[in-house]
Amino acid sequence: MMGAMKQLTSFAGLVTALILSGCASWFMKGEAPEVLVTNVTPLEASAFEQRLQVDLRIRNPNDFDLAVTGIDFRLDLNGNRLARGLGNKELVVPRLSDSVTSVETSTSTLQVVRQLLSFSGDQPLTYHVTGVLHTKEGRLPFDNTGVLLEQGALSGSPPAR
């Protein structure tokens, strides 16, 4: 009897810890926002580091404004890690609308060279962005995949169908 009571108390403590640990999406009313990559712009570079500006569109499908206080994300291009970005710009994404934010980040110059060597114009340039939006109410995870450049966009040839 004493062992069962101890297990029940431990289970209740675990459930309470999980609830209080900040899984904001459990408590958020409405739908989670969508984060898309709209552009990646190279900035200054050195022998070891390449600075990048990553433009992200945050879509808010809800009937209330979303107050974003920061973002933490990982960006992969064509299945290979390109960069990790951190931004602390505050912005409000209006209800049923979207906003664009820019985050400056850095990556290894070697990583950029590998990406360039593996890319050919006869394939699309795809991205996968995962991370967390920080809001005044908590943290909201996101995960999205898309296409930055269609197949043949750089070569001038028409996209394959």
QUITA-V294056 format. One record per residue. N is the residue number from 0. RES is the residue in one letter. OMEGA is omega in radians with two decimals (* if undefined). Layout:
# QUITA-V294056
n=N res=RES omega=OMEGA
n=N res=RES omega=OMEGA
This chain:
# QUITA-V294056
n=0 res=M omega=-3.12
n=1 res=M omega=3.13
n=2 res=G omega=3.13
n=3 res=A omega=3.13
n=4 res=M omega=3.13
n=5 res=K omega=3.10
n=6 res=Q omega=3.13
n=7 res=L omega=3.11
n=8 res=T omega=3.11
n=9 res=S omega=3.13
n=10 res=F omega=3.13
n=11 res=A omega=3.09
n=12 res=G omega=3.12
n=13 res=L omega=3.12
n=14 res=V omega=3.12
n=15 res=T omega=3.13
n=16 res=A omega=3.12
n=17 res=L omega=-3.13
n=18 res=I omega=-3.09
n=19 res=L omega=-3.05
n=20 res=S omega=3.02
n=21 res=G omega=3.06
n=22 res=C omega=-3.02
n=23 res=A omega=-3.11
n=24 res=S omega=3.07
n=25 res=W omega=-3.03
n=26 res=F omega=-3.10
n=27 res=M omega=3.06
n=28 res=K omega=3.09
n=29 res=G omega=-3.08
n=30 res=E omega=3.08
n=31 res=A omega=3.09
n=32 res=P omega=3.11
n=33 res=E omega=3.13
n=34 res=V omega=-3.12
n=35 res=L omega=3.04
n=36 res=V omega=3.13
n=37 res=T omega=-3.14
n=38 res=N omega=3.00
n=39 res=V omega=-3.07
n=40 res=T omega=3.06
n=41 res=P omega=3.07
n=42 res=L omega=-3.13
n=43 res=E omega=-3.12
n=44 res=A omega=3.00
n=45 res=S omega=-3.13
n=46 res=A omega=-3.05
n=47 res=F omega=-3.03
n=48 res=E omega=3.05
n=49 res=Q omega=3.06
n=50 res=R omega=-3.13
n=51 res=L omega=2.94
n=52 res=Q omega=3.14
n=53 res=V omega=3.11
n=54 res=D omega=-3.09
n=55 res=L omega=3.05
n=56 res=R omega=3.11
n=57 res=I omega=-3.14
n=58 res=R omega=3.13
n=59 res=N omega=-3.10
n=60 res=P omega=-3.02
n=61 res=N omega=-3.12
n=62 res=D omega=3.07
n=63 res=F omega=3.12
n=64 res=D omega=3.12
n=65 res=L omega=-3.13
n=66 res=A omega=-3.13
n=67 res=V omega=3.13
n=68 res=T omega=3.12
n=69 res=G omega=-3.13
n=70 res=I omega=3.08
n=71 res=D omega=-3.06
n=72 res=F omega=3.01
n=73 res=R omega=-3.13
n=74 res=L omega=3.05
n=75 res=D omega=3.02
n=76 res=L omega=-3.12
n=77 res=N omega=3.05
n=78 res=G omega=-3.14
n=79 res=N omega=-3.14
n=80 res=R omega=3.06
n=81 res=L omega=-3.05
n=82 res=A omega=2.96
n=83 res=R omega=-3.09
n=84 res=G omega=3.07
n=85 res=L omega=3.11
n=86 res=G omega=-3.14
n=87 res=N omega=3.07
n=88 res=K omega=3.06
n=89 res=E omega=3.05
n=90 res=L omega=3.08
n=91 res=V omega=3.07
n=92 res=V omega=-3.08
n=93 res=P omega=3.10
n=94 res=R omega=3.08
n=95 res=L omega=-3.08
n=96 res=S omega=3.08
n=97 res=D omega=3.10
n=98 res=S omega=3.11
n=99 res=V omega=3.04
n=100 res=T omega=3.11
n=101 res=S omega=3.13
n=102 res=V omega=3.03
n=103 res=E omega=-3.12
n=104 res=T omega=3.11
n=105 res=S omega=3.09
n=106 res=T omega=3.10
n=107 res=S omega=3.08
n=108 res=T omega=3.10
n=109 res=L omega=3.12
n=110 res=Q omega=3.12
n=111 res=V omega=3.12
n=112 res=V omega=3.09
n=113 res=R omega=3.12
n=114 res=Q omega=-3.13
n=115 res=L omega=-3.13
n=116 res=L omega=-3.11
n=117 res=S omega=-3.09
n=118 res=F omega=3.00
n=119 res=S omega=-3.07
n=120 res=G omega=-3.11
n=121 res=D omega=3.05
n=122 res=Q omega=3.09
n=123 res=P omega=3.04
n=124 res=L omega=-3.08
n=125 res=T omega=3.08
n=126 res=Y omega=3.01
n=127 res=H omega=3.14
n=128 res=V omega=3.10
n=129 res=T omega=3.10
n=130 res=G omega=-3.07
n=131 res=V omega=2.93
n=132 res=L omega=3.06
n=133 res=H omega=3.12
n=134 res=T omega=3.11
n=135 res=K omega=3.14
n=136 res=E omega=-3.11
n=137 res=G omega=-3.07
n=138 res=R omega=3.13
n=139 res=L omega=3.13
n=140 res=P omega=3.06
n=141 res=F omega=-3.12
n=142 res=D omega=-3.08
n=143 res=N omega=3.11
n=144 res=T omega=3.12
n=145 res=G omega=-3.12
n=146 res=V omega=3.06
n=147 res=L omega=3.11
n=148 res=L omega=3.09
n=149 res=E omega=3.10
n=150 res=Q omega=3.10
n=151 res=G omega=-3.07
n=152 res=A omega=3.14
n=153 res=L omega=-3.08
n=154 res=S omega=-3.12
n=155 res=G omega=3.13
n=156 res=S omega=-3.13
n=157 res=P omega=3.12
n=158 res=P omega=3.11
n=159 res=A omega=3.13
n=160 res=R omega=*
